[in-house]
């Protein structure tokens, strides 16, 4: 929210549901870890990676960490991941904090009309733009 992190990164040992489904122009709701949704952003660009090697992960760290802001511990934990994607963020904005009832560990959740945690309706009823 302060503008220091311009790329969101996700790496995993296996292909995850969000892999290849985040596209430029998508709207993201930004949630604090164990906290409320407190911001929105627009996806500017996405790069997906498959069959990554530790050497390729190290290269991604070298090329993009200034915009990712990952710690050494973060990169050590990701060194053997085989899949990953980078999401460039734009139009990051704070919103009034919204608590949601998400109880699982998923870092990314695709919002639909049937499962939107009340976010889409609340924002639309307040007249906020997505």
C-alpha positions in Angstrom: 0.0 0.0 0.0 3.0 2.3 0.3 4.1 1.7 -3.3 7.3 -0.2 -2.5 6.1 -3.5 -3.7 5.1 -3.4 -7.4 5.1 -7.2 -8.1 3.2 -9.9 -6.3 4.9 -13.3 -6.5 3.6 -16.8 -6.0 5.7 -20.0 -6.2 4.7 -23.6 -5.5 6.0 -27.1 -6.0 2.8 -28.1 -7.9 0.5 -26.2 -10.3 -2.1 -24.3 -8.2 -5.6 -23.3 -9.2 -4.7 -19.6 -9.8 -1.8 -20.5 -12.2 -2.6 -19.1 -15.6 -5.9 -17.6 -14.4 -4.8 -14.1 -13.4 -4.8 -11.8 -16.4 -4.0 -8.2 -17.2 -6.9 -6.0 -16.3 -8.2 -8.2 -13.5 -9.1 -6.5 -10.3 -7.5 -7.7 -7.0 -8.6 -7.2 -3.5 -5.6 -7.0 -1.2 -5.9 -8.6 2.2 -3.6 -8.3 5.2 -2.3 -11.7 6.5 -4.8 -12.6 9.2 -6.4 -9.2 8.8 -9.0 -7.4 6.7 -9.2 -6.7 3.0 -7.8 -3.2 2.9 -7.0 -2.4 -0.7 -7.6 -2.9 -4.4 -5.3 -3.1 -7.4 -5.4 -3.8 -11.1 -3.2 -6.4 -12.8 -0.9 -4.6 -15.2 1.0 -7.7 -16.4 1.6 -11.4 -15.6 4.4 -13.8 -16.2 3.8 -17.5 -15.6 6.7 -20.0 -15.1 6.7 -23.8 -15.4 9.4 -26.4 -14.7 11.5 -23.9 -12.8 14.9 -24.9 -11.5 16.8 -23.5 -8.5 19.0 -21.6 -11.0 15.9 -20.0 -12.6 14.5 -19.0 -9.3 17.8 -17.3 -8.4 17.6 -15.5 -11.7 14.0 -14.3 -11.0 15.2 -13.1 -7.6 18.1 -11.2 -9.2 15.9 -9.6 -11.8 12.7 -8.8 -9.9 13.3 -8.8 -6.1 13.7 -5.0 -6.0 10.0 -4.9 -6.9 9.0 -8.0 -5.0 10.7 -7.2 -1.7 11.3 -10.8 -0.7 13.6 -11.6 2.2 16.5 -14.1 1.9 14.3 -16.5 3.9 11.5 -16.1 1.4 13.8 -17.0 -1.6 15.4 -19.9 0.3 11.9 -21.3 0.9 11.1 -20.9 -2.9 14.4 -22.3 -4.3 13.0 -25.7 -5.3 9.5 -24.6 -6.5 8.6 -25.8 -10.0 5.8 -23.3 -10.8 5.4 -19.6 -10.2 3.9 -16.4 -11.5 4.6 -12.7 -11.1 1.8 -10.1 -11.1 2.6 -6.5 -11.8 0.2 -4.2 -9.9 -1.1 -0.8 -10.8 -3.7 1.6 -9.5 -3.2 0.3 -5.9 -5.8 2.0 -3.6 -6.7 1.8 0.0 -10.3 1.0 0.9 -12.1 0.9 4.2 -11.1 -2.4 5.9 -13.6 -5.2 5.2 -13.4 -8.4 7.3 -14.2 -11.6 5.4 -15.0 -15.1 6.7 -12.2 -16.8 4.8 -10.7 -19.5 7.1 -8.3 -21.4 4.8 -4.7 -20.8 3.9 -5.2 -20.0 0.2 -3.3 -16.8 -0.7 -5.5 -16.2 -3.8 -9.2 -16.7 -4.1 -11.1 -16.1 -7.3 -14.3 -14.1 -6.5 -17.5 -15.2 -8.2 -21.1 -14.0 -7.9 -21.8 -17.1 -5.7 -18.6 -16.8 -3.6 -17.5 -13.2 -3.3 -17.3 -13.0 0.6 -19.6 -10.0 0.3 -16.9 -7.8 -1.3 -18.4 -7.3 -4.7 -21.8 -6.4 -3.4 -20.4 -4.1 -0.6 -18.2 -2.2 -3.0 -21.0 -1.9 -5.6 -23.5 -0.7 -3.0 -21.1 2.0 -1.9 -20.6 3.2 -5.4 -16.9 2.3 -5.4 -15.5 1.5 -8.8 -13.8 -1.9 -9.4 
